[in-house]
């Protein structure tokens, strides 16, 4: 088995990650708009992408193991090790380029998801603040001359109660 099959698998993973990055950018816009239905739809798409990426990652791991077996190497070999020690020439260049592109995509995706996390946290803070402003506090519900109910209760004696 050649390194080319591993490179092709990584290229497929790049396509999925690019698509996931696109969904993540759409999610950012939906969060800015406050569109809950759109957010739910995008979260479902995102979940499908993650499942597909996990399946592709398993296939990639299997291909690396098959390549290692065919070259009588340790099965716990990584793509980085293949690049550094075993791949040569055009295969090495292609594998390096694909691996680098995938790493860059993962960094972009992480940045985008960090932004989405911040937007979500800000939205939650706004909702909490709005709820706090709408819900009256117990201090505002007291009627009277401004003294707290504790002051008036402490001035009563036990014998002031009605029988």
N, C-alpha and C positions, 0 to 999 in steps of 0.2 A: 504494500500500500504506500502511496506517495503522500507527501506533505500537502499536495494540492487539494486533496479531499478535506483536510482540516481547514485549509484556507477558504474553501468554498463554504464550509459550515460556518466559519466566522463571518463571511460576507452575508450569509443569511441572517445571522444574529445582528449584524450592523443594520440591515434593513428593518428588522423588528424594533431595534432600539431607536432608529430614526423615527419610525411611526409612533413609538411610545413618547418620544420627545415632542412630536407634533401634538399628541393628545394632551401632554402636560402643559404645553403653551396655550392650548385652547382652554384648559382648566384654569389657567391664570386669568384669562379674559372673563370667563364665567364667574370666577370668584370676585373680580372687580365689579361686575354687574350685579352680583347678588342673586343670580339665577339658580335656584335650588334644583329645578327639574333638569336643567342643562348639566348641572354638576353631577347629578345622579346618573345621567346617561353617560357622561364622560368617565365616571368612576367604574361603571360596568365595562366600558371599552378598555379602560386601563387594566382591569382585572383579567380580561381575556388576553391582553398583550403579555402580562406577567406570566400567565400560565403557558403561553406559547414560548416565551423566552426560557422558562424553566425546562420545557421539553427539549428545546434546541440545545440548551446547556448540557443536558443529559446525553444527547446524541454526540455533542462535541467531546465530552469526556470519554464516551465509548470509542470514538474514532481515535483519540489519542492513545487509549489503551491498546486498540488493535494495531496501531502503528508501532507502539512500543513492543508488542509481542512479535510482530513481523520482523523487527530489527533486533530481537533477543535482548531487550532492555528492561529495566525496572518498570512495572506497571504504574507506579506513582509519579511518572514523569509529567512535567508541565509544558505548556506551549513555549514559555520563556526558555526552558532548558533545550527544547528542540531547536529554537532559533539560535541560541548561543553555541550549542555543542554539535548539533547533528545536521541541520539544514545547510545547504550550500547553494551558491549562485542565485539563479532566478527564483527558486523556491523560497530561499531565505529572505530575499528582498520582498517578495509578495507577502509572506507570512508576517514579516516585520511591519509592513505598511498596514495590513489589515488589523493586526493587533493594536498598533498605535491609534488607528482610526476608532476602533472599538473603545479603547481607553479614553480618548477625547470625548466620545459620545457619552460615556458613563459620567464623566465630569460635568458635561453640559446638563445632563439629566439630573444630576445631584443638585446643581445650582438652581435649576428650574423648580425642583421639588422643594428646596429650601425656601425659595420665594413663595411658593404656594403655601407652605407651612406658616410663614409669617403672615400672609394675607388671611389665612384661616384664623390664626390667633387674634389678629386685629379685629376681624369680624366678630369673634366671640367676645372680645373685650367691649366692643360697641354694643352688642346685644345685652351683655351684663349691665353696662352703664344705663342703657335705655330701660331695662327692667327695674333697676334701682330707682330711676327717676319716676317711673310710673307707679310703682308700689309705694304707698305711704308708709312712713316709719311709725313705730309705736309712740314715739315722742310727740308726733304731730296729732295723734288721735286724742290726746288728753284735753279735756275742757276745763275751764276754770280761770282763776286769776293768775295763772302762770306758775303757781307752785306745783311741785310734783306731787303725785298721788301718795308717795311715800311719806312726805311731810304731813299730809292731812291724816294719814293712817297712824302715824306715830303720836299725834296729839290726842287721839281717842283712847279711852281707857277700856278695859274689858267690860265694864258695866254699862257702856253706851250702846250696846247692842240691843235690838228689840227682841222681846220674848215671843 
